[in-house]
Amino acid sequence: QIIVDDDDSKVWSLYDAGPRSIRCPLIFLPPVSGTADVFFQQILALTGWGYRVIALQYPVYWDHLEFCDGFRKLLDHLQLDKVHLFGASLGGFLAQKFAEYTHKSPRVQSLILCNSFSDTSIFNQTWTANSFWLMPAFMLKKIVLGNFASGPLDPEMADGIDFMVDRLESLGQSELASRLTLNCQNSYVEPHKIRDIPVTIMDVFDQSALSTEAKEEMYKLYPNARRAHLKTGGNFPYLCRSAEVNLYIQIHLLQFHGTRYAAIDPSMVSAEELEVQKISLHASSEQEEQ
């Protein structure tokens, strides 16, 4: 746990795993309901392959600028000049805002945006954003749970949702209220400020909290982005479809191998292994198209 603000109550919790010699790690930012450990499947797999990954849990911040300032201080504290960001839902929005915030002296080398959005008005809650801080925790939890999938689910997705409900229960009123405020207060991403950053957009074809319009908006915003589509996975593919998600993360990070922005220990990169992965992914994407 790390405190970087003058306010001692603002504590960042994080898991920093993998080789410390890596100076440009992949950092995971969770969704509204998530804690740092929702990315345990990514931490286990990616560190096994030689990547340095950091999963974060942000403290209570009430506006995007305050979050960006705190995150910048955290990176300074960790002595990280540039990082790759994987953001899920709200985490993806905050990752884009941070890239925008630091565009004059860039700190973000690349972005993976999972089930994410670029404009908070899609939730039609900008008018309630200022009242979340008044609501009791059980009401806030109800709002979040309203976006979780219901109905028959396969076992992995059901387990993923159970895990997220459990994590949601661990969050206090102010943590939840602040995240919902960040999620819904009126704001959008200015794409011209982050145009040169390599982006992968990861989304699912089954039911998730994101509308089709929100997804289309992301494609328009990042016309050159790579797309990682998962047939199924709901709101939390990193939990219930972790093998596919981890493969897409590796493919995204491949472009930085051999550069100072590599997130992997160079001794762990084997050309054959990467080739095999590319082929298997190519084959699976062809199957999906058929």
Buried (B, 14 or more C-beta within 10 A) or exposed (E): EBBBBEEEEBBBBBBBBBBEEBBBBBBBBBBBBBBBBBBBBBBEBBBEBBBBBBBBBBBBBBBBEBBBBBBBBBBEEBEBBBBBBBBBBBBBBBBBBBBBBBBEEBBBBBBBBBBBBBBBEBBEBBEBBEEBBEBEBEEBBEBBBEBBBEEEBEEBBBBBBEBBBEBBEEBEBBBBBBBBBBBBBEBBBEBEBBEEBBBBBBBBEBBBBBEEEBBEBBEEBBEEBBEBBBEBBBBBBBBBBBEBBBBBBBBBBBBBBEEEBBBBBEEBBEEEEBEEBBEEBEEEEEEEEE
